[in-house]
Amino acid sequence: MSGTLSTVNGASVYSSAVKVQEALGRLSLTPAAGADGLHYNGLVSIHSHDFAGRLFGVQIVQIPDSQSNAELLISVGRDGANLYRFY
C-alpha cells in the first residue's frame, strides 16, 4: 500500500519525524521524540476498499506511553467527512 498523508483540517501536519516502517504484514510507528505540536504519519491506501459486509481489524502491540503526549489514532474512510475513527 502507498499514498499520501499531508493535511488534517487544512493544516499540514505530516511529519517525517514520526517513523513508519512496514514489514511482514506489520506496520510500526515511532512517535517523534521531544517534538512540540502536531506530528502525524502513517499509511494511506491509494485504492478504495469496499467494507460493506466485511470486518476491519487491528491489533495494537504497544500503546503510547501514558506519560507522553502521543496519541494512537486509526481512521478508515473515504475522506474527513466519511470515516470511522478510533482513538
Secondary structure as GFF3:
##gff-version 3
##sequence-region A 1 87
A	DSSP	beta_strand	7	8	.	.	.	ID=ss1
A	DSSP	beta_strand	11	12	.	.	.	ID=ss2
A	DSSP	beta_strand	19	23	.	.	.	ID=ss3
A	DSSP	beta_strand	26	30	.	.	.	ID=ss4
A	DSSP	beta_strand	74	79	.	.	.	ID=ss5
A	DSSP	beta_strand	82	86	.	.	.	ID=ss6
###
